[in-house]
Amino acid sequence: MQTKRRHPTALVAAGCPVLLVGAGLVATIWLDLHTDAAGPGATLVRGWGWSYALLGTLLTGLAVTILVRRPGQGFGYGLAWCGLFWSLDAVGQSYARFAIRSDHALPLTNVALWDFNRLGSFLPLTGALLLLLFPTGRFLPGRWRVLSWSATGAMALAASVVVLAPMGTPRGAAVPPGVDVDAGALPLPAGFATVLLPLCTVVSAAGLMVAMVAVVVRYRRSEGIERDSMRWLLWGVVVIAALVALSAGIEVQALNDAAIFLIMLVPAVAMTVGILAPTVVAVDDLLARTVVYAALTAIIVVVDLAAVAVLGRLFGDALTSRQAVLAALLVSVLVYAPLRLRLARLVQRLLLGRRAERYDVVAGLASALETTDEGPEQLGAVARAVAEAFGVRYVGVEIERAAGERLLASFGARPERIRSLPITYRGERVGLLLLPATGLRSRLSARDEQLLTDLVRQAATAARAQRLAEELQASRERLVTAREEERRRIRRDLHDGLGPALSGIVFRLESARLLVERDPVGVAAQLAETVADVRDVVADVRRLVHDLRPPALDDLGLAGALRQQADRLARSGVAVSLAADVGPVSAAVEVAAYRIVAEALTNAARHAAASRVDVTLSESDGALAVAVRDDGVGIPPDAEAGIGLVSLRERAAEVGGRTEVTCPPEGGTLVRAWLPVPREEVR
């Protein structure tokens, strides 16, 4: 509801400047078309006004786009009034050129001259403020806040001096009656103004340079979506720097007008895109290409000028203009192709790292993983590959190991602020990738994230292999420990229980043999006691065998053994239904399924207070699917896993399966297990 209330305000605030700049554009075009290019107005006021009116119209159009799509966005209002300012300056310029005649001047000519010559001196300040405040609407904190305020104040003071200082009549220009070039100026000495006005130009240029450097600093400090927006403005600053460098020293008015037009329009477009759709294209590639072609153009211009100067010194007046042009073109052709390729590679390495060489990066990492040892060395190779690919100063790979331990391999010095990206393998998180949170290349585009995914996939494979190796070693240790513990238990049972019992039986039988002739009645009683001892020994043997493997599995099979368990539970008052449609499976899977169902039935009877339990066994996709569902109270969400639930998972994991314990919305508990049944293991 709040957004809807802002729409009318935004449209009215942007609509007024749109109407004004539209009218100004039409007026400047008409005035420029009806102005004598050789008249005194054109001599006194250089340049056409329609190009600046077009600039004001485009700036206002960008402002309307921002305000319609992002109501209340402050930069929309700033661009709208900036466009109005440029349009007003253009109208003053065009009208002054049109109104100054050889013998008279039209009304408001002095106002138009004052607007163009003096009020227009504040135009550079508007551009600098937009650069200093984007995108937060505040200056950079710390020392940069002081510097930003100082630059703004200096530019405002310089513009005020231009407004108040006398300019004098341009050399060679005829001023008709009624025209006062210095209307509203202070009566300062002519020499004073001659020194002061160039100084004001230098101050304005310095303030604009401070604003451009502030954009770079803000970009390096930015994070997240703000960094995406600042990347666009950084591209705009690079374009501004290139235009300023290329237009320096050029006395052609049309080229100067075009440079000023682009210097104001490009950052405004960059801000608009940065606000509305910062990820619409890969601006990193655009930035790199802009730097390449700007540097290439500057180098070629310098080389051409040097070549022409050398030829002029060698041939003197014999060198014609046509020959000089042909020589410059030949030098440009010879220099352009090899220089462009080398310069492009250098700039891409500086700005983007090696991310443009996607195949080489992935192939290099694969080769490095093959030639390095498992563990920290492989993770270090992954960190190094990511750092070189993206040109970042720090990369860390943190892998989760068994027993909650973590293995960290890094490349470079760890910064104060980092951000983490998950490393997943088949939907399971196996670790983290650590990258700098700030810096020139810390923010990744969609294309960069694809390359990072390819690299992380190999990192995940290496991490998974490391983790599986650790789990395998831990499993081997557990198997050895369990085997030795089982052997110790059996030895203790045999030595402390079964051995003495058998020795006692042998002693009784030997005693009975000696007394059989002298005391037959006593021997009979002794033999009866021996029979009872033998029965106890048989029971102990059965217990030992049952601990190794339930005898019911051998006697009744898996389905029969589970039905026997169900019958025992039914005698305690819990109704159990069993549906088992399974064929022969391996002994290990039989024991695992039997133990899982037995544990689930025990939990249902003891802890869930269930009145009914449904047990289902079926084969599907090469696995034995086990499901035990009861109608009990379920498991509380904050309950910790007990020994029973842990044993369920361990039983399934021992044969390569998995378990799942859930509480359905309709109540009760559902225990599910999937146990693989390889064909070669089926009996």
VOGU-3710 file (C-alpha; in Angstrom, 3 decimals, decimal comma):
1> mqtkrrhpta> 0,000/0,000/0,000  2,871/2,359/0,732  4,376/1,806/-2,711  1,084/2,679/-4,405  0,884/5,983/-2,537  4,343/6,909/-3,781  3,569/6,405/-7,467  1,572/9,651/-8,031  4,190/11,698/-6,203  6,984/10,157/-8,234
11> lvaagcpvll> 5,157/10,685/-11,521  4,345/14,322/-10,725  7,900/15,005/-9,514  9,333/13,500/-12,704  6,564/14,706/-15,008  7,212/18,405/-14,440  10,890/18,209/-15,507  9,890/16,006/-18,474  7,545/18,661/-19,802  10,102/21,398/-19,253
21> vgaglvatiw> 13,044/19,572/-20,856  10,847/18,481/-23,746  9,867/22,059/-24,387  13,511/23,111/-23,997  14,666/20,539/-26,573  12,115/21,752/-29,105  13,062/25,376/-28,404  16,806/24,793/-28,783  16,374/22,914/-32,050  14,261/25,735/-33,479
31> ldlhtdaagp> 16,652/28,419/-32,242  19,751/26,619/-33,547  18,139/26,093/-36,950  17,351/29,799/-37,215  20,723/31,061/-35,957  23,279/32,513/-38,367  26,385/30,321/-37,929  28,576/33,238/-39,009  26,755/35,919/-37,005  27,982/37,702/-33,886
41> gatlvrgwgw> 25,925/35,432/-31,617  27,779/32,344/-32,856  31,096/34,145/-32,389  30,286/35,270/-28,857  28,641/31,990/-27,748  30,341/28,895/-29,137  28,599/25,561/-29,606  25,044/24,521/-30,312  22,554/24,239/-27,492  20,446/21,381/-28,849
51> syallgtllt> 23,032/18,711/-27,875  22,931/19,776/-24,218  19,131/19,985/-24,347  19,140/16,415/-25,671  21,414/15,461/-22,776  18,972/17,023/-20,322  16,102/15,144/-21,959  17,942/11,813/-21,721  18,868/12,412/-18,077  15,249/13,202/-17,266
61> glavtilvrr> 14,123/10,089/-19,144  16,452/7,969/-17,023  15,076/9,686/-13,918  11,495/8,862/-14,921  12,489/5,215/-15,473  13,953/5,034/-11,964  11,017/6,799/-10,301  8,415/4,639/-12,028  10,147/1,346/-11,224  11,616/2,377/-7,848
71> pgqgfgygla> 9,318/5,030/-6,339  11,021/7,146/-3,721  14,539/6,429/-5,040  16,476/9,625/-4,323  18,711/9,365/-7,372  15,649/9,512/-9,586  14,866/12,975/-8,269  18,520/13,981/-8,517  18,779/12,950/-12,166  15,470/14,673/-12,976
81> wcglfwslda> 16,601/18,064/-11,678  20,073/17,576/-13,120  18,452/17,047/-16,524  16,376/20,191/-15,996  19,544/22,128/-15,134  21,294/21,030/-18,342  18,222/21,829/-20,403  17,994/25,309/-18,879  21,665/25,921/-19,684  21,094/24,731/-23,271
91> vgqsyarfai> 18,124/27,059/-23,753  20,226/29,982/-22,528  23,026/29,026/-24,920  20,769/28,670/-27,971  18,792/31,815/-27,228  21,922/33,901/-26,684  23,323/32,746/-30,050  20,014/33,509/-31,723  19,255/36,809/-29,948  22,563/38,606/-30,520
101> rsdhalpltn> 22,450/40,407/-33,856  24,996/42,664/-35,505  23,243/45,922/-34,529  21,006/44,964/-31,622  19,966/42,188/-29,236  16,601/40,674/-28,420  15,105/41,007/-24,932  16,489/38,751/-22,145  19,759/38,284/-24,011  21,822/39,232/-20,950
111> valwdfnrlg> 19,810/36,796/-18,813  20,537/34,029/-21,312  24,238/34,908/-21,335  24,320/34,924/-17,531  22,609/31,539/-17,447  25,007/29,981/-19,947  28,297/31,607/-18,956  27,864/31,791/-15,192  25,108/29,571/-13,804  26,355/26,761/-16,033
121> sflpltgall> 29,568/26,702/-14,003  27,671/24,647/-11,393  27,046/21,816/-13,886  30,303/19,934/-13,108  29,336/20,040/-9,426  26,085/18,179/-10,163  27,980/15,350/-11,834  30,541/15,155/-9,024  27,808/15,001/-6,374  26,096/12,115/-8,142
131> lllfptgrfl> 29,390/10,211/-8,187  30,135/10,976/-4,529  26,690/10,019/-3,209  25,818/6,933/-5,276  24,296/4,525/-4,223  23,692/5,232/-0,515  22,990/8,958/-0,741  25,830/9,649/1,733  29,522/10,423/1,451  32,069/7,735/2,231
141> pgrwrvlsws> 32,847/7,556/5,970  36,105/8,493/7,639  38,716/10,592/5,912  36,887/10,301/2,633  33,904/12,121/4,125  36,161/15,096/4,919  37,729/14,932/1,470  34,320/14,693/-0,215  32,994/17,702/1,677  36,175/19,614/0,866
151> atgamalaas> 35,921/18,797/-2,856  32,234/19,757/-2,916  32,900/23,021/-1,126  35,836/23,866/-3,369  33,822/23,195/-6,531  30,901/25,275/-5,219  33,281/28,109/-4,350  34,934/27,938/-7,776  31,531/28,027/-9,474  30,523/30,998/-7,329
161> vvvlapmgtp> 33,681/32,831/-8,388  32,781/32,216/-12,031  29,317/33,639/-11,369  30,708/36,809/-9,773  33,984/37,428/-11,628  34,049/39,487/-14,839  34,891/37,517/-17,975  35,395/40,232/-20,538  34,624/40,064/-24,232  36,194/37,178/-26,157
171> rgaavppgvd> 38,979/38,202/-28,509  37,696/38,981/-31,992  34,028/39,067/-30,944  31,877/42,131/-31,691  29,422/43,022/-28,941  26,309/44,820/-30,240  24,560/47,535/-28,242  22,518/46,275/-25,293  24,688/43,175/-24,664  26,577/43,053/-21,353
181> vdagalplpa> 28,808/39,986/-21,056  29,633/40,806/-17,425  26,080/41,484/-16,239  25,847/40,763/-12,494  29,635/40,426/-12,054  31,668/42,171/-9,385  33,892/45,055/-10,489  37,178/43,164/-10,134  40,383/44,060/-11,969  40,718/42,391/-15,356
191> gfatvllplc> 44,072/40,824/-14,432  42,622/39,343/-11,271  39,851/37,611/-13,226  42,361/36,382/-15,805  44,240/34,471/-13,098  41,222/33,433/-11,062  39,048/31,874/-13,779  41,638/29,274/-14,958  42,250/28,416/-11,309  38,516/27,771/-10,876
201> tvvsaaglmv> 38,625/25,421/-13,868  41,494/23,501/-12,264  39,597/23,279/-8,957  36,494/21,923/-10,705  38,579/19,342/-12,573  40,288/18,329/-9,313  36,921/17,958/-7,591  35,711/15,725/-10,395  38,865/13,600/-10,051  38,219/13,219/-6,311
211> amvavvvryr> 34,682/12,037/-7,087  35,987/9,483/-9,601  38,546/8,125/-7,140  35,824/7,972/-4,455  33,832/5,689/-6,766  36,774/3,270/-6,924  37,189/3,356/-3,134  33,478/2,807/-2,522  33,507/-0,099/-4,960  36,361/-1,773/-3,118
221> rsegierdsm> 34,520/-1,401/0,194  31,083/-2,458/-1,066  29,475/-5,875/-0,677  26,512/-7,791/-2,060  24,033/-6,068/-4,342  25,644/-2,697/-3,640  28,830/-4,038/-5,193  26,921/-5,008/-8,343  25,576/-1,463/-8,586  28,978/0,093/-7,950
231> rwllwgvvvi> 30,559/-2,100/-10,620  28,416/-0,333/-13,215  29,412/3,103/-11,951  33,045/1,968/-11,949  32,645/1,212/-15,648  31,178/4,690/-16,103  34,184/6,243/-14,356  36,547/4,338/-16,645  34,674/5,719/-19,661  34,853/9,246/-18,204
241> aalvalsagi> 38,598/8,950/-17,661  39,088/7,706/-21,222  36,990/10,518/-22,692  38,781/13,175/-20,658  42,179/11,813/-21,734  41,235/11,546/-25,394  39,579/14,971/-25,590  42,381/16,832/-23,799  43,963/19,426/-26,045  41,367/19,051/-28,829
251> evqalndaai> 40,158/22,433/-30,045  37,320/21,100/-32,221  34,058/22,340/-30,677  31,966/19,444/-31,976  34,313/16,888/-30,410  34,334/18,762/-27,107  30,535/18,876/-27,090  30,382/15,140/-27,803  32,861/14,418/-24,998  30,874/16,506/-22,477
261> flimlvpava> 27,673/14,817/-23,649  29,093/11,330/-23,019  30,881/12,287/-19,787  27,502/13,195/-18,245  25,333/10,565/-19,951  27,453/7,438/-19,397  27,568/7,590/-15,552  23,855/8,424/-15,472  23,105/5,323/-17,567  25,431/3,279/-15,352
271> mtvgilaptv> 23,626/4,484/-12,212  20,232/3,688/-13,709  21,262/0,164/-14,649  22,981/-0,268/-11,281  19,766/0,680/-9,486  17,253/-1,205/-11,624  19,078/-4,263/-13,038  22,721/-4,521/-11,907  23,058/-8,147/-13,083  21,426/-7,727/-16,491
281> vavddllart> 24,725/-8,334/-18,314  28,261/-9,350/-17,370  29,592/-5,866/-16,651  33,034/-7,286/-15,818  33,597/-8,167/-19,483  32,263/-4,759/-20,507  34,624/-3,076/-18,056  37,620/-5,053/-19,316  36,844/-4,289/-22,960  36,352/-0,611/-22,180
291> vvyaaltaii> 39,756/-0,447/-20,518  41,345/-2,333/-23,429  39,939/-0,132/-26,177  40,494/3,092/-24,247  44,136/2,220/-23,611  44,510/0,961/-27,174  43,106/4,173/-28,612  45,362/6,316/-26,446  48,448/4,284/-27,400  47,643/4,396/-31,108
301> vvvdlaavav> 47,066/8,155/-30,990  50,399/8,681/-29,252  52,193/6,347/-31,686  50,603/8,072/-34,689  51,576/11,505/-33,420  55,111/10,294/-32,783  55,317/8,722/-36,245  54,052/11,887/-37,952  56,474/14,003/-35,910  59,406/11,787/-36,917
311> lgrlfgdalt> 58,389/11,852/-40,573  57,957/15,624/-40,421  61,429/16,025/-38,997  62,924/13,724/-41,643  61,160/15,072/-44,733  60,201/18,576/-43,597  57,970/20,500/-46,010  58,126/17,648/-48,516  55,698/15,645/-46,352  52,146/16,320/-47,515
321> srqavlaall> 48,989/15,944/-45,442  47,932/12,942/-47,507  51,243/11,202/-46,877  50,983/11,938/-43,150  47,490/10,424/-43,005  48,614/7,325/-44,915  51,593/6,915/-42,588  49,356/7,227/-39,523  46,948/4,642/-40,932  49,790/2,247/-41,734
331> vsvlvyaplr> 51,219/2,575/-38,227  47,753/2,028/-36,726  47,246/-1,155/-38,758  50,651/-2,529/-37,796  50,227/-1,712/-34,121  46,533/-2,487/-33,594  46,198/-6,266/-33,967  49,183/-7,536/-31,912  48,812/-4,804/-29,346  45,074/-5,426/-28,871
341> lrlarlvqrl> 45,553/-9,141/-28,140  48,375/-8,588/-25,655  46,624/-5,670/-24,004  43,361/-7,602/-23,742  45,094/-10,490/-21,995  46,893/-8,154/-19,616  43,749/-6,218/-18,689  41,687/-9,365/-18,250  44,327/-10,804/-15,947  44,415/-7,594/-13,909
351> llgrraeryd> 40,642/-7,108/-13,674  39,213/-10,617/-13,949  42,033/-13,023/-13,172  41,896/-16,108/-15,391  38,131/-16,492/-15,308  37,891/-15,834/-19,065  40,053/-18,926/-19,726  37,412/-21,318/-18,444  38,708/-24,494/-20,097  42,318/-23,883/-19,082
361> vvaglasale> 41,291/-23,227/-15,468  39,158/-26,387/-15,153  41,663/-28,565/-17,001  44,526/-27,197/-14,907  42,696/-27,997/-11,689  41,910/-31,526/-12,870  45,574/-32,089/-13,719  46,662/-30,678/-10,354  44,276/-32,968/-8,484  45,654/-35,993/-10,328
371> ttdegpeqlg> 49,265/-35,200/-9,482  48,844/-34,221/-5,813  48,336/-36,434/-2,815  44,921/-36,787/-1,251  43,951/-34,617/1,676  45,309/-31,138/2,387  47,416/-31,101/-0,804  44,367/-31,545/-3,047  42,367/-28,953/-1,151  45,295/-26,572/-1,437
381> avaravaeaf> 45,312/-27,123/-5,211  41,606/-26,246/-5,340  42,180/-23,056/-3,330  45,069/-22,049/-5,587  43,026/-22,686/-8,753  40,082/-20,601/-7,523  42,393/-17,759/-6,443  44,165/-17,677/-9,809  40,931/-17,976/-11,774  39,191/-15,068/-10,063
391> gvryvgveie> 42,227/-13,006/-9,152  41,323/-12,823/-5,457  43,906/-12,488/-2,718  42,547/-15,261/-0,477  40,670/-18,531/-0,955  39,994/-21,101/1,732  38,534/-24,601/1,411  37,074/-25,964/4,638  36,004/-29,616/4,634  33,917/-31,322/7,301
401> raagerllas> 35,591/-34,486/8,507  34,470/-37,342/10,653  33,805/-36,784/14,362  33,018/-33,105/13,760  36,574/-32,158/12,782  37,340/-29,656/10,012  40,189/-29,583/7,517  41,162/-26,149/6,171  43,432/-25,500/3,216  43,967/-21,920/2,083
411> fgarperirs> 45,806/-19,790/-0,436  46,932/-16,252/0,431  46,608/-14,179/3,568  43,206/-14,365/5,244  41,451/-10,942/5,294  39,439/-9,620/8,216  36,092/-10,111/6,486  35,246/-13,211/4,492  32,123/-14,794/3,059  31,404/-18,494/2,715
421> lpityrgerv> 29,797/-20,525/-0,060  28,646/-24,118/0,551  30,377/-27,020/-1,189  27,801/-29,712/-1,893  28,051/-33,215/-3,256  24,831/-34,863/-4,440  22,754/-32,534/-2,326  24,853/-33,022/0,815  27,042/-30,245/2,173  30,604/-31,439/2,569
431> gllllpatgl> 32,367/-28,149/3,272  32,689/-24,416/2,692  34,515/-22,222/0,187  35,845/-19,043/1,809  36,313/-15,859/-0,253  37,062/-12,213/0,633  33,920/-10,212/1,422  35,414/-7,007/-0,004  37,912/-6,135/-2,684  38,105/-5,389/-6,386
441> rsrlsardeq> 37,076/-8,866/-7,558  35,144/-10,248/-4,593  31,677/-9,976/-6,193  30,922/-12,627/-8,818  28,666/-12,346/-11,847  26,358/-15,122/-13,082  29,040/-16,289/-15,521  31,643/-16,269/-12,759  29,374/-18,370/-10,567  29,126/-20,966/-13,351
451> lltdlvrqaa> 32,913/-21,237/-13,489  33,042/-21,349/-9,693  30,488/-24,173/-9,787  32,726/-26,149/-12,157  35,710/-25,652/-9,861  33,765/-26,353/-6,687  32,374/-29,512/-8,234  35,907/-30,850/-8,447  36,585/-29,564/-4,964  33,494/-31,390/-3,760
461> taaraqrlae> 34,658/-34,571/-5,458  38,057/-34,270/-3,833  36,472/-33,455/-0,490  34,052/-36,341/-0,822  36,885/-38,708/-1,697  38,822/-37,476/1,331  35,785/-37,875/3,536  35,018/-41,350/2,191  38,628/-42,372/2,768  38,385/-41,176/6,357
471> elqasrerlv> 35,051/-42,906/6,838  36,456/-46,091/5,321  39,412/-45,988/7,664  37,118/-45,313/10,615  34,865/-48,151/9,490  37,832/-50,494/9,293  38,874/-49,478/12,779  35,350/-50,046/14,078  35,189/-53,449/12,381  38,492/-54,493/13,888
481> tareeerrri> 37,435/-53,201/17,294  34,045/-54,891/17,073  35,608/-58,145/15,933  38,126/-58,164/18,752  35,481/-57,177/21,304  33,252/-59,981/20,026  36,123/-62,431/20,262  36,856/-61,253/23,795  33,201/-61,692/24,770  33,006/-65,171/23,283
491> rrdlhdglgp> 36,303/-66,149/24,905  35,055/-64,829/28,256  31,768/-66,691/27,914  33,564/-69,867/26,931  36,259/-69,534/29,570  34,158/-68,300/32,490  30,858/-69,978/31,742  30,845/-72,828/29,286  34,348/-74,143/30,118  33,819/-74,555/33,871
501> alsgivfrle> 30,361/-75,994/33,240  31,745/-78,660/30,906  34,574/-79,362/33,339  32,005/-79,837/36,105  30,016/-82,190/33,899  33,144/-84,230/33,153  33,952/-84,383/36,886  30,406/-85,555/37,703  30,473/-88,208/34,986  33,885/-89,469/36,151
511> sarllverdp> 32,631/-89,623/39,738  29,517/-91,491/38,615  31,671/-94,023/36,727  33,633/-94,775/39,892  30,496/-95,156/42,042  28,265/-96,973/39,580  28,976/-100,425/41,137  29,024/-99,401/44,800  26,157/-96,878/44,944  23,769/-97,195/41,982
521> vgvaaqlaet> 21,101/-95,047/43,675  23,535/-92,180/44,326  24,823/-92,419/40,772  21,290/-92,041/39,414  20,771/-88,819/41,425  24,141/-87,551/40,316  23,315/-88,281/36,665  20,053/-86,364/37,051  21,981/-83,301/38,237  24,418/-83,756/35,361
531> vadvrdvvad> 21,511/-83,764/32,898  20,344/-80,411/34,320  23,861/-79,017/33,943  24,018/-80,221/30,340  20,733/-78,480/29,619  22,133/-75,242/31,022  25,209/-75,648/28,829  23,006/-76,176/25,777  21,094/-73,002/26,666  24,372/-71,075/26,926
541> vrrlvhdlrp> 25,472/-72,404/23,531  22,178/-71,330/22,023  22,579/-67,871/23,557  26,037/-67,540/22,061  24,784/-68,631/18,662  21,793/-66,284/18,880  24,089/-63,317/19,571  26,071/-64,167/16,455  23,011/-64,627/14,241  19,357/-65,157/15,222
551> palddlglag> 18,639/-68,885/14,748  15,121/-68,065/13,606  16,554/-66,685/10,360  18,074/-70,051/9,549  15,075/-72,031/10,794  12,182/-69,880/9,517  13,687/-67,417/7,042  13,395/-63,626/7,237  9,602/-63,495/6,886  9,077/-66,322/9,391
561> alrqqadrla> 11,482/-64,823/11,917  9,705/-61,444/11,707  6,327/-63,140/12,066  7,652/-64,807/15,208  8,612/-61,349/16,543  5,151/-60,052/15,652  3,476/-62,909/17,523  5,478/-62,160/20,659  4,466/-58,480/20,509  0,841/-59,419/19,892
571> rsgvavslaa> 0,791/-61,393/23,136  1,581/-58,096/24,943  -1,560/-56,461/23,547  -0,199/-54,724/20,392  -1,770/-55,742/17,102  0,879/-56,335/14,405  0,280/-56,829/10,688  3,128/-58,155/8,526  3,377/-58,045/4,738  6,658/-59,494/3,468
581> dvgpvsaave> 7,099/-60,080/-0,241  10,829/-60,673/-0,531  13,039/-63,244/-2,163  16,379/-64,571/-1,010  18,799/-61,893/0,186  22,310/-61,971/1,594  22,896/-62,977/5,205  24,082/-59,481/6,121  20,933/-57,836/4,705  18,774/-60,467/6,467
591> vaayrivaea> 20,315/-59,676/9,840  20,115/-55,907/9,265  16,428/-56,051/8,272  15,614/-58,335/11,195  17,403/-56,092/13,731  15,813/-52,893/12,326  12,287/-54,331/12,499  12,896/-55,818/15,949  14,179/-52,474/17,278  11,248/-50,588/15,715
601> ltnaarhaaa> 8,732/-53,032/17,256  10,408/-52,705/20,642  10,268/-48,894/20,457  6,604/-48,995/19,458  5,707/-51,165/22,428  7,897/-49,530/25,085  8,004/-45,831/24,204  5,249/-45,009/21,682  2,334/-46,626/23,583  1,113/-47,938/20,229
611> srvdvtlses> -1,907/-50,194/19,801  -1,168/-51,210/16,219  1,969/-51,649/14,138  2,150/-52,301/10,372  5,319/-53,937/9,005  5,966/-54,040/5,259  8,913/-55,550/3,377  9,289/-55,296/-0,403  11,954/-55,268/-3,095  12,280/-52,227/-5,391
621> dgalavavrd> 15,089/-51,009/-7,658  17,658/-53,395/-6,284  16,938/-52,623/-2,630  14,998/-54,196/0,213  12,508/-51,582/1,445  11,491/-51,933/5,112  8,654/-49,871/6,620  7,405/-50,045/10,229  4,521/-47,718/11,092  2,744/-47,408/14,441
631> dgvgippdae> -0,153/-45,333/15,777  1,610/-44,211/18,927  2,447/-40,792/20,340  5,314/-40,121/17,918  8,672/-38,517/18,672  8,834/-34,985/20,140  10,603/-32,484/17,833  13,190/-31,586/20,496  13,929/-35,184/21,482  17,525/-36,337/21,114
641> agiglvslre> 18,275/-39,521/19,219  18,634/-42,413/21,651  20,551/-45,636/21,394  17,687/-47,322/19,539  17,483/-44,762/16,739  21,250/-44,649/16,430  21,385/-48,440/16,142  18,820/-48,293/13,322  21,052/-46,000/11,296  24,171/-48,033/12,083
651> raaevggrte> 22,511/-51,325/11,061  21,548/-49,847/7,682  24,873/-48,066/7,143  26,801/-51,291/7,773  25,354/-52,819/4,585  25,406/-49,562/2,575  21,775/-48,600/3,189  20,005/-45,708/4,857  17,141/-45,120/7,261  14,521/-42,444/7,761
661> vtcppeggtl> 12,472/-41,863/10,906  9,528/-39,452/10,561  6,305/-38,565/12,314  3,469/-38,252/9,737  0,862/-35,483/10,188  -1,802/-38,056/10,989  0,211/-39,265/13,999  2,468/-42,101/15,000  5,978/-42,920/13,868  7,195/-44,221/10,518
671> vrawlpvpre> 10,531/-46,028/10,323  11,777/-46,675/6,794  14,950/-48,359/5,640  16,433/-49,105/2,240  18,978/-51,932/2,161  20,801/-52,626/-1,125  20,452/-56,138/-2,514  23,228/-56,644/-5,117  22,550/-59,582/-7,410  25,924/-61,151/-6,753
681> evr> 25,134/-61,308/-3,008  21,776/-63,035/-3,361  21,859/-66,614/-2,215
//
